[in-house]
Amino acid sequence: MKSAHKRTAFALVGVVSVVGTLTACGSADDPADDPTGPVTIEVSIDAGLEQAAIDAFDERIAQFEDANPDIQVETKEFTWSGTTFAAELAGGTLPDVFPIPFTDGRALIERGQIADISGLVAELPYADQFNPTIAAAGQDGEGAMWAVPIAAYNQGLHYNRRLFEEAGLDPDNPPATWDEVREAAKTISDKTGQAGYAHMTQSNTGGWILTTETYALGGRMVEGEGEDATATVDNDATVSALELLHDMRWEDDSMGSSFLYDWGTINQDFAAGKIGMYISGGANYPNLFTQNQMDPEEYGVTVLPLEGADAGTLGGGTLAAVSSASSAAEQAAAVKWIDFYYISKLTDQDAALAEAEVAAETDQPVGAPALPIFDRATYEEQQCWIKDLVNVPLENFAPMTEQMFDQPVVPEPAVATQDVYAALDPVVQAVLTEENAGIDALLADAQTQVQGILDRS
């Protein structure tokens, strides 16, 4: 496929979506339903990428099409958001292949809102090699994989090394306790005038990060699964997490003046050097670099401090799903794309090198560490394959990589996850915008709301 054709794909989204819908409704004799015939699929590409990242994506598409001459690939900008995804799903505007968070997998599978590609996935040579905890996010109740894990993460504390240095802190020795996080935040704020610590608060991200902090202090937001799921929002760890935020905001004045961050906007301000520390997925560096022009030398990341019994780091990830409107032929092609673009670079040396070479040639990150979706040995072997092409400052990731395999990973709430997070957003917002917000009352209200959500799920 010519690059010029792919550059026009964004303008053709409406046409492509209509075509995909029509072919999905074809008869059994329709050529579009022939898994072996020519087919066009639409795949997602992150919104807001720099041209170099788009060029790298286009090159991978060209390689895929060379290897699969009967499949044409077109692109559509798509970035998952908790506030817009349901409408996109209902409106049929999603591409054939699109990413979803682990938290959405089970519910979409149970409702049949994504394609059942489990038969195709089962034929892949590594289908039974996924980390079982990670694989479960994309499986139905019988263990059939409807959506493929393509990335996993454990939450990390991201920090700006330049701001650390300007504040007189050692960027190679980041905070290892929550008291140290508070102290560092105040020092950064006092010495540099920037926010020492920032917190997401909206589009479900406030609840996501509050849950992360709760886990790190030994608490849980929900206990049990299915009909046995019980809200435990008003636990001591969540109270402690909110009290810490309150004190950093109102006593230390170390959290700046922006209190309506979501994932995209906090990334922007962090990359721009306006935030000293914040919590997000530990594998967030590629997004910061490709979408927000983060200076690699300013970037640092470490594990979260874990304190108290049962403390752990919240773990999640991304699944590749296929639209339920896709035809049999499109589903077969989609699984080939998922295998080629997302997975083969983790399991095959030639594919790993091909991906890394394209990324390196277009100045995209190569070798940024991430929690593996298979086992540690497979991950370390893949890192060895590409070691000569790594172009990220691995020493800046060392505080994370030297400890991440030793931290217990705790899954996100298994029932109505995004709804639970949404219910917690206002709690975080209130604590950061109202000095006398009553934490106990806020959590009591959230407890009732979350239990209602679980009862209806």
Rosetta blueprint (number, residue, H / E / L):
1 M L
2 K L
3 S H
4 A H
5 H H
6 K H
7 R H
8 T L
9 A H
10 F H
11 A H
12 L H
13 V H
14 G H
15 V H
16 V H
17 S H
18 V H
19 V H
20 G H
21 T H
22 L H
23 T H
24 A H
25 C L
26 G L
27 S L
28 A L
29 D L
30 D L
31 P H
32 A H
33 D H
34 D L
35 P L
36 T L
37 G L
38 P L
39 V E
40 T E
41 I E
42 E E
43 V E
44 S E
45 I E
46 D L
47 A L
48 G L
49 L L
50 E L
51 Q H
52 A H
53 A H
54 I H
55 D H
56 A H
57 F H
58 D H
59 E H
60 R H
61 I H
62 A H
63 Q H
64 F H
65 E H
66 D H
67 A H
68 N L
69 P L
70 D L
71 I E
72 Q E
73 V E
74 E E
75 T E
76 K E
77 E E
78 F L
79 T L
80 W L
81 S L
82 G L
83 T L
84 T L
85 F H
86 A H
87 A H
88 E H
89 L H
90 A H
91 G H
92 G L
93 T L
94 L L
95 P L
96 D L
97 V E
98 F E
99 P E
100 I E
101 P E
102 F H
103 T H
104 D H
105 G H
106 R H
107 A H
108 L H
109 I H
110 E H
111 R L
112 G L
113 Q L
114 I E
115 A L
116 D L
117 I L
118 S H
119 G H
120 L H
121 V H
122 A H
123 E L
124 L L
125 P L
126 Y L
127 A L
128 D L
129 Q L
130 F L
131 N L
132 P H
133 T H
134 I H
135 A H
136 A H
137 A H
138 G H
139 Q E
140 D L
141 G L
142 E L
143 G L
144 A L
145 M E
146 W L
147 A L
148 V E
149 P E
150 I E
151 A E
152 A E
153 Y E
154 N E
155 Q E
156 G E
157 L E
158 H E
159 Y E
160 N E
161 R H
162 R H
163 L H
164 F H
165 E H
166 E H
167 A L
168 G L
169 L L
170 D L
171 P L
172 D L
173 N L
174 P L
175 P L
176 A L
177 T L
178 W H
179 D H
180 E H
181 V H
182 R H
183 E H
184 A H
185 A H
186 K H
187 T H
188 I H
189 S H
190 D H
191 K H
192 T H
193 G L
194 Q L
195 A E
196 G E
197 Y E
198 A L
199 H L
200 M E
201 T L
202 Q L
203 S L
204 N L
205 T H
206 G H
207 G H
208 W H
209 I H
210 L H
211 T H
212 T H
213 E H
214 T H
215 Y H
216 A H
217 L L
218 G L
219 G L
220 R L
221 M L
222 V E
223 E E
224 G L
225 E L
226 G H
227 E H
228 D H
229 A L
230 T E
231 A E
232 T L
233 V L
234 D L
235 N L
236 D H
237 A H
238 T H
239 V H
240 S H
241 A H
242 L H
243 E H
244 L H
245 L H
246 H H
247 D H
248 M H
249 R H
250 W H
251 E H
252 D L
253 D L
254 S L
255 M L
256 G L
257 S L
258 S L
259 F L
260 L L
261 Y E
262 D L
263 W H
264 G H
265 T H
266 I H
267 N H
268 Q H
269 D H
270 F H
271 A H
272 A L
273 G L
274 K L
275 I E
276 G E
277 M E
278 Y E
279 I E
280 S E
281 G E
282 G L
283 A L
284 N L
285 Y H
286 P H
287 N H
288 L H
289 F H
290 T H
291 Q H
292 N H
293 Q L
294 M L
295 D L
296 P H
297 E H
298 E H
299 Y E
300 G E
301 V E
302 T E
303 V E
304 L L
305 P L
306 L L
307 E L
308 G L
309 A L
310 D L
311 A L
312 G L
313 T E
314 L E
315 G E
316 G E
317 G E
318 T E
319 L E
320 A E
321 A E
322 V E
323 S E
324 S L
325 A L
326 S L
327 S L
328 A H
329 A H
330 E H
331 Q H
332 A H
333 A H
334 A H
335 V H
336 K H
337 W H
338 I H
339 D H
340 F H
341 Y H
342 Y H
343 I H
344 S H
345 K H
346 L H
347 T H
348 D L
349 Q H
350 D H
351 A H
352 A H
353 L H
354 A H
355 E H
356 A H
357 E H
358 V H
359 A H
360 A H
361 E H
362 T L
363 D L
364 Q L
365 P L
366 V L
367 G L
368 A L
369 P L
370 A L
371 L E
372 P L
373 I L
374 F L
375 D L
376 R H
377 A H
378 T H
379 Y H
380 E H
381 E H
382 Q H
383 Q H
384 C H
385 W H
386 I L
387 K H
388 D H
389 L H
390 V L
391 N L
392 V L
393 P L
394 L H
395 E H
396 N H
397 F H
398 A H
399 P H
400 M H
401 T H
402 E L
403 Q L
404 M H
405 F H
406 D H
407 Q L
408 P L
409 V E
410 V E
411 P E
412 E L
413 P L
414 A L
415 V L
416 A L
417 T H
418 Q H
419 D H
420 V H
421 Y H
422 A H
423 A H
424 L H
425 D H
426 P H
427 V H
428 V H
429 Q H
430 A H
431 V H
432 L H
433 T H
434 E L
435 E L
436 N L
437 A L
438 G L
439 I H
440 D H
441 A H
442 L H
443 L H
444 A H
445 D H
446 A H
447 Q H
448 T H
449 Q H
450 V H
451 Q H
452 G H
453 I H
454 L H
455 D H
456 R H
457 S L
